[in-house]
């Protein structure tokens, strides 16, 4: 019952936040310099002032900003995100066609970063001054300091050119023939480099965070009591220490979901991954207001949902939070 009450409260906050995101995104996009009518006319090979005026009227760009905002909010609340200026297609269909690859990339990178980062952090905490711990620290600093696009380019040079192990771009080989299992393997093969590039930055953070959290928990009184009672060291680390040390990792993972989606824009551009990042980049260059607004909305919605899920997971992992609500 407490979780249900908390969920309803979070959903109310989420609805208010979504409305604020819609208004803020609309104002920021429309206050930016540039005229989408000129871009549309440029695609037509140029146009006269009369044609420019008709383009603005057709897309509602001749109306005052507050009227455009009212129309946009009304249609968005009905699930209509408008028509793309550049692609001449429904924004919803464009996003639904690209959101799957982005979620696949982001989820794979996040699971890789959390899983391996937590494991490295636990290993490093067993002997904080050992060689393994120092090696994890060095790798974490290097991984966190390297820009995402630089890491992607270096991996392409190393593992796609010097050692041609992985494909350089796209999500699948269009010439590949075979069954479903072979197609899945092909997508996984294309996914390795983009997911590793995106996950390596967050891997460094989670390994350092887990190491610090484990060291703090291992110094607690109940850990000393468990060891004094003769509890095996594996149980001390796995059952008693890790369960409490993992809470900061869960929190940061939920809060950083927006950052990892932002990083996906660079990764998708470097690897030509057919996701929302590539679509956003092309739409920004084309001044395609409806598509950019739709992408921003869906990205914000994913982040808000992940924050709610993180809040629920936090209460599942730590029952003490449920009693504090």
N, C-alpha and C positions, 0 to 999 in steps of 0.2 A: 504493500500500500504506500509506503514511504517512497519507493522508487517510482511508482506511478505518479504521485503528487509532484515529485521532483521533475519527472519527464514532462508533465503538463506545464509546469512553470518554465522549464527551459524552452519548450516549444513556443510559448507566448513571447519570451524574450527573443527567440530566433525570428519570429514573424516581424517583430518591430525592427530588428536588425536588418532583415531582408528589405523592408521598405526603405530604411535609411540608405542602404547600399544602392538601391535602384535610383533614388533621387540624387545621391552624391555622384554616382557614375555618370548619370545623364548630364548633370551640370558641368562636370569636369571635361567630358568629351566635347560638349558643344561650345564650351568656352575656349577650347584649344584653337590656335590659329589654323586657317585653311578652310576651303569651301568644297564639300563633296560634289557640288554641282559642276565645278570645274573639272574634277577627276572624271565624272561621268561623261562630260562633254569631250574631254580629252580622249576617252575610249572610242568616241564617235568620230574622232578626227578633227575636233574643233566645232564650235557652234557660235551663232550670233546671239545678241543679247535677248532677242525674242525666244530663241530656243532655250537659253539658260533660264529665263523666267518660267517657261513651261516645265522645265525639269524641276525647278524649286517648288512649283505648285504641285506637280505630280507626287513628289515625295514629302510634301508638307513642310518644306524648308522655308517657305515664305511667311509662315505664321510666327507670331511672337513666341519667345522662348517658353513662357509659362503655359501657353496653349499647347505647344509641342510636348511639354512635360506631362500635362494632363492627359493628352491622347496616348502618350507612351505608357503611362501608369495604368490607364484603363485597359488598354490592349494586353499589357503584360499580365495583369491580374486575371485575364481571361485565357492566358496561355498562348497569346499571339505575340511573337517577338518581331513581327514585321518581315519585310522583304529585303534581301541583301541588295545594296546599290551596285556592288561590283560583280557578284556572281549571278545576279538576277534569279535567285532561288530563295525558298523559305529559310529564314535563319534557323528555325527549329530543326529542319532536315539537315542543314549544314552541320549544326552542332552535334546532333545525334549520330551523324556519320563519322564524327571525329572524336567523340568523347570516349568511346571504347578503347582505342589505342592509347589515349592519354592516361586513362585509369589503369590500364594494364602496365604501362611504363612506370607510373608513380607508385602503384601498389607493390610491384616487384622490387623497385629501388628501395622503398621504405621497409619492406620485410627483410630484404638483404641487409640493410643498414642496422636495423634493430637486432636481428638475429646474430649476425657476426659481431656487431659492436658490443652487444651484451656479453657474448662469449669471451671476447678479447678482454673486456673489462673485468670479468670474473677471474680469468686466468692471471691478469696483471695484479689483481688484489691479493692473490695467494702469497706472492712474494714481492712486495711493493718496491724493493730495492734491487730486484734481480734483473737479469739480462732481458728476460721476456717483457717485464714491465717497462723497462727503458725503451725496448724496441717498439712496443705498442705506443708509447708516448711520442717517439720520433715519427712513426707512421701517421699518428693522429695529427700532429702539427703540420706535416707535409700535406696530408689529404685535405685538411681544413683550409690551408693557406692557398692551395692551387686553385685558380679560377676554373669554373666548370667548363667553359669553352676551350681553355687551354688543355685541360685533362682530356677532353673529347678528341681534340686534334692530335694530341700525342698518342692516344690509343689507336686512332685511325692509322697514323704513320707506322706504329709498331706492329699492331696485330691485323691490319688490313692491307698494308703495303709491303713492309719489310718481311713480315711473316703473315702471308695471306690466310689467316685462320678464320676470321669472321667477315661477314659482308660489311660494306662501307655505308650503305644507306638503305632507306625504305624499310617496310615492315615484313615483306615476303617476296619471294622470287615468283614473278608472274609467269615465268616459263615452266615452273615446276609442275609436274603431273604426278598424281598419286592420291591415296585415300586421305581420310581425315587425320589419322595419326601422323602421317608424313607432313601434312600441312602444319600441324601443331608444332612438330619438331623444327620446321623451317622458320616459323614465327619466333620460337624460342631462340633459335640460332641468331636471328636478326636482333633479338632483344638484349643479348648479353652485353654488348658494348654500351648502348645507351643507358641501360639500367645500372651498370657498374659506374659509369661516369656520373650519373645523377646521385647514386647512393654513396659514393666514396666520401663526399663532404659530410654527410650526416652520419656515416659510419664512424668517422673520427670523433664527432661530438658524443655519440652514444657510448663509445668505448671509454672515453675520458669520464663521462658522467657516471657510468656504471662503476668504474674503478673507484672514483671518489665516494660514491654512495655506499659501495660495499665496504670500504675501509672504515667509514663512519659507523655502519651497522655492526661490523665485526668488533668494534671497540665498545659495544653496549654491554650492560650488565647481564642481560638475559643470554647473550652469547657465551659470556664467561661461565654462567651457571650451567648452560647446556654442556659445555666442554668439561666442567667439573663433575658432571653426572656421568661422564663417559660416553656421551653421544658421539657416534662416528663423525669424522670430519666431513665426509661427503654429505651427511644429513645436516650438519651445521651450516654448510655453504648453501646447499640446494633448498632445504626445507625451511630453515629459520632465517638465514641472512638474505638470500636472494629475493624472497617474497616481499620483504620490506624495502630492499634496495631498488627493486624494479619500479616502484611507484613514481619516482622522478622521471624515469625513462618514458613511462606511459603518458605522463603529463606533457613532457616536451614533444613527444611524437604527435600528440593531438594538436598542440599549438603550432608546430612547425609544418603541418600539412599544407598550409597556404604557401610557405616558403618553398616547399618541394614542388608545388605546382608552378610557382614562378620560375624555379630552376628548370622545369621541364620545357619552358619556352626556348631557352638557349640550347638545351640538349636536342630537342626536336629540330631546331634549325640546323645544328651542326650535322646531325645524322639524317636529315630529311625524313624524319619520322612523321607519318600522316596523322597527327593529333591536333588538339586545340591550340597548342603553341604555334605550330606552323600556320594554322588558319588565322590566329590572332596577329601574327607578324605581317602576313599578307594583307589582312584587312586594315591594319593601322596605316600601312603604306598607301592603301587605296582610299583612305578616309571613309571607310565603310562603317558609318555610325551604327546601324542596326546590328551588324554582325559583331562588332567590338563590344557593344552593350550586352548582347546575348551571351558572349563568352565570359565577360566579367560577372554577369549574374550567375551563370552556371558554376563558375569557379568559386564565387563567394558562397553559393548554396552548398557546394561540396565541403568547403571548409567549415561552415556552420554545422552541418550534419556530423562531420567528424568530431567537432568539439563536444556535441551532445553525446555521441558514442563514447568518447573518452571519459566524459563525466560519469557515464553509467559503468564503464569498465573500472574506473577508479573505486567506485563503491562495491563492485564485485570482488576486486582484489583485496581491498581493505575494509572489512565489515565495520570498523570503528567509525568510518565516515557516515555510514547509514544511521547510526545511533545519534550522531551529532546534528543531523538535519532537523 
